[in-house]
């Protein structure tokens, strides 16, 4: 089930965020808006109730890997501004996709993958005593809490 929302993202993002539902949390976002101001608007997606998102949301940014991409303009500047404005929600590179992952070697899109870490998510606030963190218990915890 998908719906296309037509219009200026600055005007449509607020109503969209208000309609999010914890029964179907946001788990992936592709940002293909090309410029700083539109990216700033798109990242307002993460201003909603924490339960409307997975604890970490996978993200793809199309304009972070070309010659003129830099942290002072465009999508990367918008990511930096988002991180500065949010104490407990941070966007960073997806470190689970190393450039030498096999089979087939590096993929050009790996460098475009990021994650929005919702550090205020209840699932990220749960800790376990070290004695309970066997490798199987850890894998179960990570899987059950959508952390990998």
N, C-alpha and C positions, 0 to 999 in steps of 0.2 A: 504494500500500500504506500503510494507516494503521491505527493501533491506538489505541483509547481506553484510557487508564490511569485507573482510578477510584481515588479516595482523596485523602487530605490531601497537598497538594503538598510539604509539608515532609518527609513520609515517602516519597514516591514519586520525588522528583527525583533523589536519589542513585543508586538503581538504574537510572533512565533514562539518566543521564549516563554511567554505567559501560558501558552497552550501545551508546553512540554508536560510529560506524564511519567512518573516514576515506574509505571508498569512497562514502559518501553523507553528505557534510558538511552541517552545519546552515547554512542560507542565509537563513532567515526565521523570525521568532518573533513571535507575536501575544500580548501580555500583556493579559489581560482577567480579572484576579483582584480588582480593585476596591480593595483596601486595602494599606496599607504592609507588614504582616507577610507576607501572601501574595506580594507582589511581591518582597520580600527572598528568600523561598524560591524563587520562579520564576527569579530571576537567578542562582541557583546552577547553572543550566544551563551557564553559561560558566566553570565551574571545572574542566572536563575538559581532556583533551589538546588542544593547539592544532590539531593536524591534523584534528580532528573538526569543524572549522568553516571556513567561507570566511574570507578575511582581514578582511572586514567583513560583518557579518550585519545585514540589514535587519530593523527591529523596528517594531511598531505597539503603542502604548500607548493604551488607550481612555479613561483618566481623567486626561489631562493638559491638556485644553482647556476646562474649565468654570470658572465663577466662583470656586469655592472651591479650585481646584487651585493649589498653591504648593510651593515647594522645601523646606518644613518639615513636610510631611505627605504621606501617600499615595504614589503611584507616583513622583512627582518626588523625594521624600525618599529613597526606596529607590534610585533612580538615583544620587543624590548619594552615598549611603553606599557603593554598589557602586564608584563611581569612586574614592572615598577609599581603599577597601580593596584596589584592584587597580592596581598600578603600570603594567602594560602592557596592560590591557584596560579600555577606556573607552567609555561610552555617551554619545552626544551627538545633538543634532538632526540629521536627514538634511538636509544643505545642498544636495542636488541637486534639491529640490522647492520652488522659490521660489513664493511665494503668487500670483504673476501669470502662472504658466505657461499657455500657450495650447495648444490651442483651448479655449474655454469658460470661461476665467477661473479664479479661485481655487477650490480644492476644500477643503472643511472638514477632510478627513482629512490634508491635507499637514502640518498642525501636530502631528499625532499620530505622524508618522514619525520614527524615530530609527535609529541604527546603532550596533552594538557593534563597535568597532574593536579587533581583536586585533593589537596592535602587536608582539607576540612571534611572529607567524606568519612562517614562512620566506619566504613570498611578499612580505612587507613588509620583508624584510631584504635584498632584492636591489637593487643599484644598478647603473646603467650609466654609462659615461663620457659626458659631455655631447655629444661628437661623434657618439655613436650615437643620440641622442635626436631624430631627425627626427620630424616629426608622424606619419608613417606608422609608424615604429618605436615611438613612444610609444603610439599607438592599439593596435598589435599586442600590446605588453607588457601594457597595461591589460586588454585582452580576454582574452588567454591566461592571465592570472593572476586572473581574476574580480574585478578591481578596479573595473569599471564595467559 
